């Protein structure tokens, strides 16, 4: 079976084929946290994990020593959440994006019930904040098979179009929108297929003309939580399924909800993700998840090698 996908003048074979041995590289367990988004700015690495009543960044000069920064955004700073008549809210799965000379911070507000989950956005003065909420939810039509969670914004380097991806869990449906240039307003929704084994935590990156949609599969608090991916020649598909990238082993369970980044120092690609370490059985798990960073290896045809957490 051949896959007629052309990029940079090359013909790529089907990614459904059996892949060679997994990519190697020491996985760095950094700190307690989950759902890490990672950015590089001001000579430092910045990780934005799930919070609770507030969201903060962790920063590092070398990906080895990490420091927690001051809060970027707190529930009490978000007027449209503060005015809700629901006693409990949480913030999770943030995504920081630099665009148009500014910084924009996207985040989930939940739980799904009794108020449908929503996605918000704040404008920040820099990668360390502070951030000011836009004053209204960006996506607020959760329910009916769609859960408005896990925002990920990707600015296409070719067209300069900003795309917002979100969704999962309740109904496990992926949706995408084009944002207006102000990055805090939706211009229109664009149709996308939900890829195989999709649960939540979508992330988009592009390399050598191939667009990689990666996402979490399985249940977030079980050992079957994994990272899978699909590829396309555009940010909105159609997708060609590529398989699983990260799966549980005897030591590390439930790896998932991740982000990719390319280090400008050496051009190496990495994945940041969370996992349970030394957790017994298959779950459900409770307690501390930890953030890890690991190298990513691509085949010559563009396929990503499965990652072994060694």
TITORMI-349900 format. One record per residue: chain; residue number from 1; x, z, y of N, C-alpha, C in turn; residue in one letter. Coordinates in steps of 0.05 Angstrom, whole numbers. Layout:
N
chaine	num	n.u	n.w	n.v	ca.u	ca.w	ca.v	c.u	c.w	c.v	residu
A	NUM	X	Z	Y	X	Z	Y	X	Z	Y	A
...
//
This chain:
310
chaine	num	n.u	n.w	n.v	ca.u	ca.w	ca.v	c.u	c.w	c.v	residu
A	1	17	0	-24	0	0	0	18	0	25	X
A	2	12	-18	44	27	-19	69	9	-12	92	X
A	3	21	-1	112	6	8	136	14	-10	159	X
A	4	-3	-28	168	5	-48	189	5	-35	217	X
A	5	23	-16	221	25	-3	247	51	-12	259	X
A	6	50	-25	283	74	-35	295	80	-18	320	X
A	7	105	-11	323	114	3	347	143	-4	350	X
A	8	151	-11	375	178	-19	381	187	-42	363	X
A	9	167	-60	355	174	-83	339	178	-78	310	X
A	10	172	-54	300	178	-47	273	152	-44	257	X
A	11	153	-49	231	130	-46	213	133	-20	198	X
A	12	113	-2	200	115	24	188	99	25	162	X
A	13	110	35	140	96	38	115	75	60	116	X
A	14	58	61	97	37	81	96	49	109	94	X
A	15	38	127	110	47	155	109	34	170	86	X
A	16	16	157	72	4	170	49	22	170	25	X
A	17	45	157	27	64	156	5	77	184	2	X
A	18	88	189	-22	102	214	-26	127	215	-9	X
A	19	130	237	5	153	240	23	177	252	9	X
A	20	201	247	19	225	259	8	227	289	13	X
A	21	249	301	5	252	330	7	247	340	35	X
A	22	238	365	37	229	376	62	253	380	81	X
A	23	246	380	107	266	384	128	277	413	126	X
A	24	303	415	130	315	441	128	321	452	156	X
A	25	327	477	158	333	489	184	323	518	184	X
A	26	339	536	195	332	564	196	308	568	215	X
A	27	287	581	205	264	588	221	270	614	236	X
A	28	267	613	262	273	636	279	247	652	284	X
A	29	245	676	273	223	693	279	229	708	305	X
A	30	212	704	325	219	712	352	207	739	361	X
A	31	180	740	359	166	764	369	138	763	358	X
A	32	124	786	360	96	787	351	79	770	369	X
A	33	62	753	358	45	736	374	33	714	357	X
A	34	15	698	369	1	677	354	-5	654	373	X
A	35	-10	631	362	-19	607	376	0	598	398	X
A	36	26	596	393	45	592	414	45	563	425	X
A	37	43	561	451	49	536	466	76	540	478	X
A	38	93	520	478	120	522	489	126	501	509	X
A	39	139	508	531	147	490	552	176	496	559	X
A	40	189	477	573	217	480	582	217	475	612	X
A	41	227	494	628	228	491	657	247	511	668	X
A	42	259	504	690	278	522	705	300	532	687	X
A	43	309	515	669	331	523	651	324	543	630	X
A	44	298	548	626	289	568	606	268	556	588	X
A	45	264	569	565	242	562	547	220	582	552	X
A	46	195	572	552	172	589	558	152	586	536	X
A	47	144	609	524	123	609	503	99	624	514	X
A	48	76	612	509	50	623	518	33	629	493	X
A	49	32	654	484	16	661	461	-12	671	468	X
A	50	-28	674	447	-54	686	450	-51	715	461	X
A	51	-71	723	477	-70	749	489	-92	767	479	X
A	52	-111	773	495	-133	791	489	-149	793	515	X
A	53	-142	814	530	-154	816	557	-137	803	578	X
A	54	-113	794	570	-96	780	589	-76	762	575	X
A	55	-65	743	589	-46	724	578	-19	726	593	X
A	56	3	727	578	29	729	590	48	709	577	X
A	57	69	702	591	90	684	580	113	701	570	X
A	58	127	689	550	153	699	542	174	678	549	X
A	59	197	687	559	217	667	567	244	673	555	X
A	60	260	652	552	287	655	540	306	634	551	X
A	61	331	641	554	351	621	563	362	605	539	X
A	62	357	615	514	372	603	491	355	602	466	X
A	63	329	607	467	312	608	443	319	631	424	X
A	64	336	649	432	344	672	415	335	698	427	X
A	65	341	703	452	333	728	466	309	722	483	X
A	66	287	737	478	262	732	492	253	756	508	X
A	67	241	751	531	231	772	549	202	766	556	X
A	68	186	786	554	158	783	562	156	785	592	X
A	69	142	765	604	139	764	633	113	778	642	X
A	70	110	780	668	85	793	679	61	776	671	X
A	71	37	788	670	13	773	663	8	750	682	X
A	72	0	727	670	-7	704	686	-36	704	694	X
A	73	-53	714	676	-82	713	680	-95	735	663	X
A	74	-114	749	675	-129	770	661	-159	764	662	X
A	75	-173	775	643	-202	771	643	-215	779	669	X
A	76	-206	800	681	-219	809	706	-213	791	729	X
A	77	-194	772	726	-188	753	747	-205	727	745	X
A	78	-223	726	725	-238	701	720	-267	707	727	X
A	79	-277	698	750	-303	706	760	-326	697	741	X
A	80	-325	674	729	-347	665	713	-348	679	686	X
A	81	-327	693	678	-328	711	655	-337	738	663	X
A	82	-328	747	686	-335	774	696	-365	777	701	X
A	83	-378	755	707	-406	756	713	-424	754	688	X
A	84	-412	749	665	-427	748	640	-440	775	634	X
A	85	-462	774	619	-475	799	611	-468	805	582	X
A	86	-445	797	574	-435	802	546	-413	822	548	X
A	87	-413	844	532	-394	865	536	-365	859	528	X
A	88	-361	840	509	-334	836	499	-326	806	501	X
A	89	-303	801	514	-292	775	515	-262	777	508	X
A	90	-251	755	499	-222	753	493	-211	727	503	X
A	91	-185	727	509	-171	702	517	-152	695	495	X
A	92	-152	669	487	-132	661	466	-125	632	469	X
A	93	-105	624	453	-96	597	450	-91	582	476	X
A	94	-74	592	494	-69	579	519	-51	554	517	X
A	95	-51	538	538	-34	514	539	-26	510	568	X
A	96	0	512	573	11	508	600	21	479	603	X
A	97	14	466	625	21	438	629	31	435	657	X
A	98	54	421	660	64	413	686	56	385	693	X
A	99	42	380	715	33	354	723	29	352	753	X
A	100	34	329	764	29	324	793	42	345	810	X
A	101	66	355	802	80	375	818	69	403	817	X
A	102	50	408	799	38	434	797	37	443	767	X
A	103	29	467	763	26	478	735	-3	485	731	X
A	104	-13	478	707	-41	483	700	-42	497	673	X
A	105	-59	518	672	-60	536	649	-88	535	637	X
A	106	-90	524	613	-115	521	599	-118	543	578	X
A	107	-142	553	573	-145	576	555	-173	576	544	X
A	108	-176	590	521	-202	594	508	-214	621	516	X
A	109	-240	622	519	-254	647	523	-275	649	501	X
A	110	-274	671	487	-293	675	465	-301	704	463	X
A	111	-316	712	442	-321	697	417	-343	677	421	X
A	112	-349	663	399	-369	642	399	-397	653	402	X
A	113	-402	677	392	-429	689	394	-427	717	407	X
A	114	-447	725	422	-472	711	428	-470	690	449	X
A	115	-449	690	465	-444	669	485	-427	648	473	X
A	116	-434	622	475	-416	601	465	-389	602	477	X
A	117	-368	598	461	-341	598	471	-338	576	492	X
A	118	-318	580	510	-314	562	532	-284	558	536	X
A	119	-277	537	551	-250	532	559	-247	533	589	X
A	120	-227	547	598	-222	549	627	-195	538	634	X
A	121	-190	536	661	-165	526	671	-158	541	697	X
A	122	-133	547	699	-123	560	724	-100	544	735	X
A	123	-95	546	761	-73	533	774	-52	554	779	X
A	124	-27	547	772	-5	567	773	17	558	792	X
A	125	31	578	803	53	572	821	79	564	808	X
A	126	80	569	781	104	561	766	99	569	737	X
A	127	120	565	720	116	572	691	111	601	686	X
A	128	119	618	705	114	647	702	90	656	718	X
A	129	75	638	729	52	645	745	60	654	773	X
A	130	43	669	787	16	677	779	-3	653	779	X
A	131	-26	657	765	-45	635	762	-72	643	774	X
A	132	-85	624	786	-112	629	798	-132	611	784	X
A	133	-153	623	773	-173	608	759	-187	588	777	X
A	134	-195	566	765	-208	545	781	-236	553	791	X
A	135	-247	574	779	-273	584	789	-297	576	772	X
A	136	-292	559	752	-314	550	734	-302	542	707	X
A	137	-318	543	686	-308	534	660	-304	504	660	X
A	138	-284	495	646	-278	466	643	-296	454	622	X
A	139	-299	468	599	-316	459	577	-334	483	570	X
A	140	-360	479	572	-378	501	566	-402	493	549	X
A	141	-399	471	534	-421	463	517	-416	469	487	X
A	142	-404	492	482	-400	500	454	-427	505	440	X
A	143	-426	504	414	-450	507	398	-458	480	385	X
A	144	-478	481	367	-489	457	353	-466	442	339	X
A	145	-450	457	324	-429	445	308	-402	441	322	X
A	146	-400	450	347	-375	447	362	-369	474	375	X
A	147	-344	483	371	-334	507	383	-313	500	404	X
A	148	-318	508	429	-300	501	451	-277	520	452	X
A	149	-256	514	435	-233	531	433	-208	513	432	X
A	150	-185	526	434	-159	515	429	-153	490	446	X
A	151	-153	492	472	-147	469	489	-118	460	487	X
A	152	-113	434	487	-86	422	488	-88	398	506	X
A	153	-71	398	527	-71	376	546	-46	359	542	X
A	154	-50	333	541	-28	314	538	-30	293	559	X
A	155	-8	289	574	-7	268	594	8	244	582	X
A	156	-6	222	577	6	199	565	28	187	583	X
A	157	53	187	573	74	177	591	71	147	597	X
A	158	56	132	580	53	104	585	32	98	607	X
A	159	9	111	604	-13	105	623	-16	127	645	X
A	160	-2	149	641	-4	173	659	-31	186	658	X
A	161	-47	179	638	-74	190	635	-72	218	622	X
A	162	-85	238	634	-85	265	622	-109	268	603	X
A	163	-103	275	578	-124	279	558	-126	309	551	X
A	164	-150	318	547	-155	345	537	-167	343	509	X
A	165	-154	357	490	-164	359	462	-173	387	457	X
A	166	-195	391	442	-204	418	437	-223	417	413	X
A	167	-229	441	403	-249	444	382	-239	454	356	X
A	168	-258	459	338	-251	468	311	-269	490	301	X
A	169	-260	504	280	-273	527	268	-303	522	262	X
A	170	-321	530	280	-349	527	274	-357	497	275	X
A	171	-358	485	252	-363	456	251	-338	440	248	X
A	172	-315	452	255	-289	438	253	-290	410	264	X
A	173	-300	408	289	-302	382	302	-281	379	324	X
A	174	-267	357	325	-248	351	346	-262	335	368	X
A	175	-257	342	393	-267	326	416	-244	322	436	X
A	176	-247	301	453	-226	295	472	-240	285	498	X
A	177	-226	290	520	-236	282	547	-212	272	563	X
A	178	-218	255	582	-199	247	603	-204	265	627	X
A	179	-182	277	637	-184	294	661	-180	277	686	X
A	180	-192	286	708	-187	274	733	-158	281	743	X
A	181	-148	267	762	-120	273	772	-116	301	781	X
A	182	-138	315	789	-134	343	797	-129	362	774	X
A	183	-132	352	749	-126	367	724	-145	390	719	X
A	184	-164	395	736	-183	417	733	-212	408	731	X
A	185	-216	381	729	-242	370	728	-243	348	706	X
A	186	-264	347	690	-267	327	670	-278	301	682	X
A	187	-265	279	676	-275	253	685	-295	242	666	X
A	188	-288	242	640	-307	232	619	-297	241	592	X
A	189	-316	241	573	-308	246	545	-301	219	532	X
A	190	-282	220	514	-274	195	500	-279	200	470	X
A	191	-290	180	456	-296	184	427	-270	186	411	X
A	192	-268	205	393	-246	208	374	-257	216	347	X
A	193	-244	207	326	-251	216	300	-238	243	294	X
A	194	-252	259	278	-240	284	269	-223	277	244	X
A	195	-197	283	245	-179	275	223	-183	292	198	X
A	196	-173	283	175	-176	297	150	-165	326	152	X
A	197	-179	345	140	-171	373	137	-168	387	164	X
A	198	-181	377	184	-180	390	211	-196	415	212	X
A	199	-184	437	222	-198	461	227	-198	468	257	X
A	200	-174	468	269	-171	476	297	-143	471	307	X
A	201	-137	479	332	-110	479	342	-97	452	344	X
A	202	-111	432	355	-99	405	358	-76	405	378	X
A	203	-57	388	373	-34	384	391	-25	355	390	X
A	204	-19	343	413	-10	315	414	18	313	425	X
A	205	35	297	412	60	289	424	66	260	416	X
A	206	84	247	430	90	219	426	120	216	422	X
A	207	128	199	404	156	194	399	159	165	389	X
A	208	176	150	403	181	122	396	156	105	393	X
A	209	137	110	411	113	94	411	91	103	391	X
A	210	97	123	375	77	134	356	66	160	367	X
A	211	39	162	367	25	186	376	19	203	352	X
A	212	28	229	354	25	248	332	3	268	339	X
A	213	-19	268	325	-39	289	328	-35	309	305	X
A	214	-26	333	312	-22	353	292	-43	375	297	X
A	215	-48	391	276	-70	410	277	-69	429	254	X
A	216	-84	451	256	-86	471	235	-108	465	216	X
A	217	-103	471	190	-123	468	169	-126	495	155	X
A	218	-149	499	142	-153	524	127	-164	546	145	X
A	219	-163	571	135	-174	594	149	-151	609	163	X
A	220	-155	617	188	-133	628	204	-121	653	192	X
A	221	-136	669	177	-126	694	167	-122	694	137	X
A	222	-119	670	125	-113	667	97	-87	651	93	X
A	223	-77	653	68	-52	638	62	-56	608	62	X
A	224	-81	598	62	-86	569	62	-85	558	90	X
A	225	-79	574	110	-75	563	137	-50	547	138	X
A	226	-51	522	148	-29	503	147	-29	486	172	X
A	227	-7	470	175	-6	450	196	-5	422	182	X
A	228	-24	405	190	-25	377	181	-22	359	205	X
A	229	-19	333	200	-17	314	222	-28	286	214	X
A	230	-34	271	235	-42	243	233	-28	228	256	X
A	231	-26	201	253	-13	185	273	-30	162	282	X
A	232	-23	151	306	-38	129	317	-20	114	337	X
A	233	-30	92	346	-16	76	367	-28	81	395	X
A	234	-46	100	396	-57	108	422	-64	138	421	X
A	235	-68	151	443	-75	180	443	-102	186	432	X
A	236	-119	166	427	-146	171	417	-151	158	390	X
A	237	-130	150	375	-133	139	349	-137	109	349	X
A	238	-145	98	327	-153	111	302	-129	123	287	X
A	239	-135	146	273	-114	161	260	-107	151	232	X
A	240	-82	153	226	-73	149	198	-62	176	189	X
A	241	-74	187	168	-67	214	159	-39	215	148	X
A	242	-24	235	156	4	238	148	10	260	128	X
A	243	-9	279	125	-5	300	105	1	327	117	X
A	244	9	346	100	15	374	109	44	376	118	X
A	245	49	391	139	76	396	149	86	424	143	X
A	246	69	444	146	76	472	141	55	484	123	X
A	247	65	497	101	47	511	82	60	537	74	X
A	248	43	556	65	52	582	57	71	581	34	X
A	249	90	600	33	107	604	9	106	634	2	X
A	250	124	643	-14	123	671	-24	129	691	-1	X
A	251	144	683	19	151	702	40	134	699	65	X
A	252	128	674	72	114	668	97	86	657	90	X
A	253	65	669	102	38	662	96	24	652	121	X
A	254	6	633	116	-12	624	138	2	612	162	X
A	255	22	595	159	34	583	183	15	564	197	X
A	256	13	566	223	-6	549	237	-6	553	267	X
A	257	-25	540	279	-30	539	308	-4	537	324	X
A	258	5	513	328	32	507	335	33	489	361	X
A	259	58	483	368	63	462	388	90	450	382	X
A	260	94	425	391	120	411	388	133	409	415	X
A	261	160	408	415	174	402	439	201	390	433	X
A	262	211	374	452	238	362	450	257	376	469	X
A	263	279	387	458	298	401	475	314	381	491	X
A	264	313	383	517	328	364	534	359	367	531	X
A	265	367	389	520	396	394	517	409	375	497	X
A	266	395	370	475	406	353	454	387	333	442	X
A	267	362	332	453	343	312	443	329	320	417	X
A	268	336	343	406	325	352	380	296	361	384	X
A	269	278	353	365	251	362	365	247	387	349	X
A	270	229	405	359	223	431	346	193	434	345	X
A	271	185	453	327	158	462	326	158	492	329	X
A	272	140	502	346	135	531	348	108	537	335	X
A	273	107	558	320	82	564	305	82	594	299	X
A	274	59	604	288	58	632	280	54	634	250	X
A	275	60	658	239	57	663	210	56	693	205	X
A	276	46	700	182	49	727	172	75	728	155	X
A	277	90	750	157	115	753	142	112	775	122	X
A	278	118	768	96	117	787	74	89	799	70	X
A	279	69	783	76	41	792	71	34	788	42	X
A	280	20	808	30	13	805	1	-11	788	-4	X
A	281	-12	776	-27	-36	761	-35	-42	737	-18	X
A	282	-67	729	-19	-76	705	-4	-93	710	20	X
A	283	-97	736	27	-113	743	50	-141	752	42	X
A	284	-158	759	61	-152	757	90	-132	777	100	X
A	285	-116	769	120	-96	786	131	-105	798	158	X
A	286	-93	820	165	-99	834	190	-72	843	201	X
A	287	-71	848	226	-47	859	238	-29	838	251	X
A	288	-3	841	248	16	827	264	23	799	254	X
A	289	19	779	270	31	753	265	56	750	282	X
A	290	74	733	273	99	729	288	103	700	295	X
A	291	115	695	318	121	669	328	148	660	317	X
A	292	150	635	308	175	624	298	180	596	310	X
A	293	205	588	311	213	561	320	230	548	298	X
A	294	225	523	293	241	510	272	245	480	279	X
A	295	267	469	270	273	441	275	253	423	260	X
A	296	249	399	272	232	379	260	249	354	254	X
A	297	245	342	231	260	318	223	240	295	219	X
A	298	247	272	230	230	248	227	245	227	210	X
A	299	230	214	192	241	191	178	245	167	196	X
A	300	259	148	187	264	124	203	237	109	209	X
A	301	218	112	190	192	98	195	173	115	212	X
A	302	182	138	221	165	155	239	152	178	225	X
A	303	151	179	199	138	201	185	154	227	190	X
A	304	140	249	191	153	275	195	157	287	167	X
A	305	181	297	162	186	310	136	172	337	135	X
A	306	160	344	113	149	371	110	170	392	116	X
A	307	162	414	128	180	435	137	180	458	118	X
A	308	204	465	108	207	488	90	216	512	107	X
A	309	200	534	105	207	558	120	227	574	105	X
A	310	253	567	109	274	580	93	290	600	110	X
//
